[in-house]
Structure formats: C-alpha cells, structure tokens
C-alpha cells in the first residue's frame, strides 16, 4: 500500500503563498531548515529580515 505523505504537495510556491496569506510579503528567498518531524523554512521578506514558517 502506497500512501502519499501529507506534506508531499508542499512545494516552494505553496510555502511562499502561505507566508503571503499570513500577512507577510515574501521576496522569493526560501531556505529549508532541519527538523525531525515538521517541514520548516526560513522565508525572506520584502521589508527585510525573514520569518520562519513551520508546517
């Protein structure tokens, strides 16, 4: 039985869209951070700096 992982559809575009929907304007920079169970990304912002998004 082959079941697709729930995060299989989590691509860079979806990560950036989620950050934008949360009220931040991403500038396109995206860095995957190490995590044992979650998908964690550092996302650069247009205003400078970054946010960390955890899925």
For each residue, the residues with C-beta under 8 A, 3 or more apart:
1:
2:
3:
4: 8
5: 8
6:
7: 10 39 55
8: 4 5
9: 14
10: 7 14 15 39 55
11: 14 15
12: 15 16 30
13: 16 17
14: 9 10 11 17 18
15: 10 11 12 18 19 30 41 43 53 55
16: 12 13 19 20 26 28 30 43
17: 13 14 20 21
18: 14 15 21 22 53 55
19: 15 16 22 24 26 43 51 53
20: 16 17 24 25 26
21: 17 18
22: 18 19 53
23:
24: 19 20 43 45 51
25: 20 45 46 47
26: 16 19 20 29 30 43 44 45 46
27: 44 45 46
28: 16 44
29: 26 42 43 44 50
30: 12 15 16 26 41 42 43 44
31: 41 42 43
32: 39 40 41
33: 40 41 42 52
34: 40
35: 38 39 40 54
36:
37:
38: 35 54 55
39: 7 10 32 35 54 55
40: 32 33 34 35 52 53 54 55
41: 15 30 31 32 33 52 53 54 55
42: 29 30 31 33 50 51 52
43: 15 16 19 24 26 29 30 31 50 51 52 53
44: 26 27 28 29 30 49 50
45: 24 25 26 27 48 49 50 51
46: 25 26 27
47: 25
48: 45
49: 44 45
50: 29 42 43 44 45
51: 19 24 42 43 45
52: 33 40 41 42 43
53: 15 18 19 22 40 41 43
54: 35 38 39 40 41
55: 7 10 15 18 38 39 40 41
